[in-house]
Structure formats: structure tokens, C-alpha cells
Amino acid sequence: MDDDMLEDQRQLVELIENEGWDITDLELSAYDSPWADEDDPEATVTITARKPYESEDGDGDSSDDNPFRYK
């Protein structure tokens, strides 16, 4: 794997973590593009992250009148 790809991955992780997200899964795939005639490899980074949000009432519990809750 190319060191430049790994450095780019580290930069993406740092940006996301600086915004308060916790990385829960990370995958870096390097490949030769089947769509381009160039010999340069490409990479795809898949990042899964989580970020808890406090509820409006501040206690972490959601109220029963939450419009997004399935009843």
C-alpha cells in the first residue's frame, strides 16, 4: 500500500475526530481503476463514525413525544 494513501487516510481520520466523532470502523482499499487508462492506483476510504448528541431536555433520555420515535 502506498504511503501517500495511508497519510491521506490519517488526515481524514484526524479531521473527523477533530469534529467530535469517534471512528468505529475504517477500511482503505487500493486498486487499479478499471475505468481509467492510467497505471496510477486509486484508493477508496470507508469510514464509520459515531457522535452522541444530548437530548433537548439534557438528561440523555428521549421523551415520549419525540416525533421521530416509532410508536
Residue pairs with C-beta under 8 A, 6 or more apart in sequence:
1 28
1 30
2 30
2 41
2 43
5 28
5 30
5 41
5 43
6 28
8 43
8 45
9 26
9 28
9 43
9 45
12 45
12 47
13 23
13 26
13 47
16 23
16 47
16 49
17 23
19 51
20 51
21 49
21 50
21 51
22 49
22 50
22 51
23 47
23 48
23 49
24 48
24 49
24 50
25 46
25 47
25 48
26 45
26 46
26 47
26 48
27 45
27 46
28 43
28 44
28 45
28 46
29 43
29 44
29 45
29 46
30 41
30 42
30 43
31 41
31 42
31 43
31 44
32 39
32 41
32 42
33 41
33 42
36 42
54 60
55 61
55 62
55 63
57 63
62 69
